Structure formats: C-alpha cells, structure tokens
Amino acid sequence: MKVREIMTASPATCSPRARPSRRAAHGAARLRRPADRRRPSRHLVGLVTDRDLVIRGLAQGKGSSTPVRELMSPSPTTVQENDDVEVVERLMATQQIRRVPVIDASGHPVGLVAQADLARARRVSSKELGKVVESISSRRSWCTGSSHPTLPT
C-alpha cells in the first residue's frame, strides 16, 4: 500500500509569517516559505500542530500575534506520496512522531499521515491501536535525558 492511499490530502497551509488562527489550531498545518510576495513557494519549511500552539505558545505566554514560525517544528521529517506505508510507520516509531507530512516528487507538500490514518489502513483493533499509539507516543525521560526505548521491528 502506498502513502498516497492513506494520507489526508491538502491539510491547512500558511506562511511562517502568519499568526495562529482557529484553522491552524484544529489540525496540523503545513507551512510554506514565501519566495516572494507575488508568487509564494510551496516548499515545506515546518509543521505546526495544536500541541505546538499550546506548548510553544500558550504555555510560554505568547499571544495570538506570535508568528507561526516561532511555534512550528522546523524542517519536519517527510515521506513521499509514492513511498510504501511501512516507511511512514517506521518513521513514526523510530522518531516518535504522530504526524508526517507527505511531499510529491518536486518536494511540494501534498498531504499528511497521522496515526489514525495508519490505524484505518491496517484495520487494527482498538487494543492494537492503543499499543501502536503508546509505542509512538512514549517519550524519553525529560529528567534524565535517556534515549527512546527500542521498539520491536
């Protein structure tokens, strides 16, 4: 199965100069670097999620006038739309990320794969889904800085 078959196509996009909006707060937004004001580029420069808005914005006392570039995760790991689904599964597990932007052969963002997309594609049970989410979402110890746990392949 290919990534393009399970991805959410055309998620919300914005410029890194944009201010957070309700649209960005309700899902992941791909970010584009403006080449110039008349003809903006479609190249991915970052990813901002609802969690980013809370952790990097609200929790740090930043208001709605804060540019998205200050809240986003820059240079996110991506997959191509023609990659096998196993590639995105492996990335999510090894890098412990919940969403992976999808790019086309030209490097332009065309979609997004989330944990739920993988679950639907694999038709996993609720119990299996819980294990997948737990393995992807488990974080290293913030106090000790220890590495992420090794996940079975």
C-alpha positions as CSV (number, residue, x, y, z in Angstrom):
1,M,0.0,0.0,0.0
2,K,1.3,3.5,-0.9
3,V,1.2,6.6,1.4
4,R,-1.0,8.5,-1.1
5,E,-3.7,5.9,-0.5
6,I,-4.0,6.7,3.3
7,M,-2.9,10.3,3.6
8,T,-5.2,13.2,4.3
9,A,-4.8,15.4,1.2
10,S,-4.4,19.1,1.3
11,P,-4.4,20.0,5.0
12,A,-4.4,23.6,6.0
13,T,-1.4,25.7,4.9
14,C,0.0,29.0,5.9
15,S,3.1,31.2,5.6
16,P,5.6,31.1,8.6
17,R,4.8,34.9,9.0
18,A,1.1,34.1,9.6
19,R,-0.4,34.5,13.0
20,P,-2.0,31.4,14.7
21,S,-5.6,31.0,13.7
22,R,-8.6,28.8,14.5
23,R,-7.9,26.9,11.3
24,A,-4.3,26.1,12.4
25,A,-5.5,25.2,15.9
26,H,-7.8,22.5,14.7
27,G,-5.2,20.3,13.0
28,A,-1.7,20.2,11.6
29,A,-0.8,22.9,9.1
30,R,1.9,22.6,6.5
31,L,4.0,25.7,6.2
32,R,5.3,27.3,3.1
33,R,8.2,29.6,2.6
34,P,7.3,32.6,0.6
35,A,9.7,33.0,-2.3
36,D,8.3,36.5,-2.9
37,R,5.0,38.2,-2.1
38,R,3.6,37.9,-5.6
39,R,4.4,34.2,-6.1
40,P,4.8,32.2,-2.9
41,S,6.7,29.0,-2.9
42,R,5.0,25.7,-1.9
43,H,8.1,24.2,-0.2
44,L,7.6,22.8,3.3
45,V,9.5,24.6,6.0
46,G,7.8,23.4,9.1
47,L,4.8,21.9,10.8
48,V,2.6,23.3,13.5
49,T,0.0,21.3,15.4
50,D,-2.5,22.1,18.1
51,R,0.1,20.7,20.6
52,D,2.7,23.2,19.3
53,L,0.3,26.1,19.8
54,V,-0.3,25.0,23.4
55,I,3.3,24.1,24.4
56,R,5.2,26.7,22.5
57,G,2.6,29.4,22.5
58,L,0.0,29.4,25.3
59,A,2.3,27.8,28.0
60,Q,5.0,30.3,27.3
61,G,2.7,33.3,27.5
62,K,2.8,34.0,23.7
63,G,-0.3,35.7,22.3
64,S,-2.1,35.4,19.1
65,S,0.2,37.9,17.4
66,T,3.1,35.5,17.6
67,P,4.2,34.4,14.1
68,V,3.7,30.7,13.3
69,R,7.5,30.4,12.6
70,E,8.0,30.8,16.4
71,L,5.6,28.0,17.2
72,M,6.3,25.5,14.4
73,S,8.6,22.5,14.3
74,P,11.1,23.4,11.5
75,S,12.2,21.0,8.8
76,P,9.9,18.1,9.7
77,T,10.7,14.6,8.5
78,T,8.7,13.8,5.4
79,V,7.7,10.9,3.2
80,Q,6.9,10.9,-0.5
81,E,3.4,10.1,-1.7
82,N,4.7,7.0,-3.6
83,D,6.5,5.5,-0.6
84,D,5.2,2.3,1.0
85,V,3.1,2.8,4.1
86,E,5.8,0.8,6.0
87,V,8.2,3.8,5.5
88,V,5.9,6.1,7.4
89,E,5.2,3.5,10.1
90,R,8.9,3.1,10.7
91,L,9.5,6.9,10.8
92,M,6.7,7.4,13.4
93,A,8.0,4.6,15.6
94,T,11.7,5.4,15.4
95,Q,11.3,9.2,15.7
96,Q,8.3,9.0,17.9
97,I,6.2,11.5,15.8
98,R,2.5,11.5,15.4
99,R,2.1,13.2,12.1
100,V,4.3,13.0,8.9
101,P,3.9,15.5,6.0
102,V,3.8,14.0,2.6
103,I,5.6,15.6,-0.4
104,D,5.4,14.9,-4.1
105,A,8.4,14.3,-6.4
106,S,9.0,18.1,-6.6
107,G,9.2,18.4,-2.9
108,H,5.8,20.2,-2.6
109,P,3.6,19.2,0.3
110,V,0.5,17.3,-0.8
111,G,-0.8,15.6,2.4
112,L,-0.3,14.4,5.9
113,V,-0.3,11.0,7.5
114,A,-1.4,10.7,11.1
115,Q,-1.6,7.8,13.5
116,A,-5.3,7.5,12.8
117,D,-4.7,7.1,9.0
118,L,-2.4,4.2,9.7
119,A,-4.9,2.6,12.0
120,R,-7.7,2.9,9.4
121,A,-5.4,1.5,6.7
122,R,-4.3,-1.5,8.8
123,R,-7.9,-2.0,10.2
124,V,-6.4,-2.6,13.7
125,S,-8.4,-3.4,16.7
126,S,-8.8,-0.8,19.5
127,K,-6.4,-2.8,21.6
128,E,-3.7,-3.0,18.9
129,L,-4.2,0.7,18.1
130,G,-3.6,1.5,21.8
131,K,-0.3,-0.3,21.6
132,V,0.8,1.5,18.4
133,V,-0.1,4.9,19.9
134,E,1.7,4.0,23.1
135,S,4.9,2.9,21.3
136,I,4.9,6.0,19.0
137,S,4.0,8.4,21.8
138,S,6.3,7.2,24.6
139,R,8.8,9.9,25.3
140,R,12.3,9.8,26.7
141,S,12.7,10.8,30.3
142,W,12.8,14.6,30.4
143,C,14.7,14.5,33.7
144,T,17.5,12.1,32.8
145,G,17.6,12.7,29.0
146,S,17.7,8.9,28.4
147,S,17.2,7.7,24.9
148,H,13.9,6.5,23.5
149,P,13.0,2.8,24.1
150,T,13.9,0.4,21.4
151,L,10.7,-0.7,19.5
152,P,10.3,-4.2,18.0
153,T,10.6,-4.3,14.2
